[in-house]
Amino acid sequence: MIERYAERDVDALWTEENRLNVMLKVELAAARAWCEMGRVPEEALLDIEANARFSVERVHEIERVTQHDVVAFVSAVAENVGENGRYLHLGMTSSDVLDTASSIMLRDSMDIILKALDELDGAVMSLARRYKRRPCVGRTHGIHAEPMTLGLKFLNWHAELQRDRERLELAKRHVSSGKISGAVGTYAMSSPALEARVCELLGLEPARISNQILQRDRHAEMMNALAVFGCTLERMALEVRNLQRTEVREAFEPFGAGQKGSSAMPHKRNPIKCERVCGMSRLLRGYALTAMENVALWHERDISHSSAERVIWPDALNVAAFMARSMTGILTGLVVDEARVREDIDMTGGLVYSQRVLTFLLDELNLSREAAYAVVQENAMRTAAGEGRFLDLLLRDGRIQGLVPPERIKALFESDFYARWVDDIFARFDGD
């Protein structure tokens, strides 16, 4: 990941040095398991554990000759162990080490993502509770629809984040798998018992079956869960962007002291943080596609997946963490213009109450649906054309004038009506 978007805690897990350190943990766990099973002498194990080390530079030096990263790694470690280095990598193939080590790094990275999600969700719920009953205009197709509350808008995000969490937790569980099953998954030079013990030592679940690799459907699942999480973050960011538009001006992402909105136009206050989140979501969807293309490999495996994974795994995890933390900062510092929110409900001259008027004409005046719809739509179009406010035009409409006291019609134009079930909706999330 480029430095601009790298998250230090995620990035640290995917450095070359840490990758090799985790591979060493796998090798040491295997040596210990072999020792417990009587294959490796205890003295040899103690020697290995005391002296097993490497330098990244030496690994790369050997790899330039061998053209094989795992062979180079094992050779570099064995050089420091000495004679007992012959017990390293016993009965294992390269993917036993690589895939099992990758599972550890993926598991630990997913823990970071889940923590970032929880912090974001806390910011979302804080907004939901603060604006639980604050009326605002709801929009469909970008057009004013009906009143709702800001709290419901934010609560909807919370519900989506909870579904994201479930998907990410499941994906984490599936990628937390290890394998020490050998060249084609037959345990020809090891055993299921050895695999089980190695995985136990590493905090992984042994795969129920593998071939030369852990099957990539689990990794595709993880990448898709990250991509869907990215879509949630994009939805949130896009909403803030739209609310910040000049024509709306209901909410604004934080704008720091000394921040500049444009090199040419000093008045600009652009939603650049939210735009960045939206752009980065596209990366996650692309990475997910690559991960799905890595599922189908030749026979028991080829390495067409490997080069792609070295890029997409650390990048996707960095991007997801960066996006989540960015959104947390945005929402923690979100500026809501409550006066503007109230004004915007009435921007269309009362048209947002049209459905309630329609229902009233049907239920209380017993008009046919066609007749009721005609009354409402015609007056609504006149309002939109600037001929007057919706309520005033309705009160003057001869088709309903005199059929009902004006106060009954006026009572339909109250935004609080649309918040009467808010408490019930929030109550569904009391256990969250």
PyMOL commands that set and color helices and strands:
alter all, ss='L'
color gray80, all
select helices_A, chain A and resi 3-5+8-13+16-36+42-51+56-66+69-87+94-130+150-175+192-202+217-244+272-293+304-332+338-345+351-363+369-384+390-395+406-410+415-419+422-427
alter helices_A, ss='H'
color red, helices_A
select strands_A, chain A and resi 135-140+143-149+177-178+205-206+251-252+335-336
alter strands_A, ss='S'
color yellow, strands_A
deselect
rebuild
show_as cartoon
